[in-house]
Amino acid sequence: MTTNLNVAVFGAYGHTGRFVVAELLERGYAPVLIGRDPAKLSALSSALPGLESR
């Protein structure tokens, strides 16, 4: 599989979003973490360094 395929995950810090992000990482994708709550998004970004967040 090709690496660095970007996929936007809306609500990445939520219950289902975390599962989706983990699965995308296992499959070689580069998820872009997106969410409305800056504090929750920042916490997730800190736990997953190297991923883009918006």
C-alpha positions as CSV (number, residue, x, y, z in Angstrom):
1,M,0.0,0.0,0.0
2,T,1.2,3.5,-0.7
3,T,2.0,5.6,2.3
4,N,1.2,9.3,3.1
5,L,-2.4,9.1,1.8
6,N,-4.2,11.9,3.6
7,V,-7.6,11.3,5.0
8,A,-9.6,13.9,7.0
9,V,-11.2,12.5,10.2
10,F,-13.8,14.8,11.5
11,G,-14.3,14.4,15.3
12,A,-11.0,12.6,15.5
13,Y,-10.9,12.9,19.3
14,G,-14.3,11.3,19.8
15,H,-14.9,7.6,20.7
16,T,-15.4,6.4,17.1
17,G,-12.9,8.9,15.7
18,R,-10.1,7.4,17.8
19,F,-10.8,4.0,16.4
20,V,-10.8,5.3,12.8
21,V,-7.5,7.2,13.3
22,A,-5.9,4.0,14.7
23,E,-7.1,1.9,11.8
24,L,-6.0,4.4,9.2
25,L,-2.5,4.5,10.8
26,E,-2.3,0.7,10.7
27,R,-3.2,0.8,7.0
28,G,-0.5,3.3,6.1
29,Y,-2.7,6.4,5.8
30,A,-1.8,9.9,7.3
31,P,-5.0,11.0,9.0
32,V,-5.6,14.8,9.3
33,L,-7.2,15.3,12.8
34,I,-10.1,17.7,12.7
35,G,-12.5,18.8,15.4
36,R,-14.4,21.7,16.9
37,D,-12.9,21.6,20.5
38,P,-9.4,23.0,20.4
39,A,-8.4,21.5,23.8
40,K,-9.5,18.0,22.9
41,L,-7.8,18.3,19.5
42,S,-4.6,19.5,21.1
43,A,-4.6,16.6,23.5
44,L,-5.0,14.1,20.7
45,S,-2.3,15.8,18.6
46,S,0.1,15.6,21.5
47,A,-0.6,11.9,21.8
48,L,0.0,11.4,18.1
49,P,3.0,13.5,17.1
50,G,3.6,14.1,13.4
51,L,0.0,14.2,12.4
52,E,-1.6,17.4,11.0
53,S,-4.6,18.8,13.0
54,R,-7.0,21.6,12.1
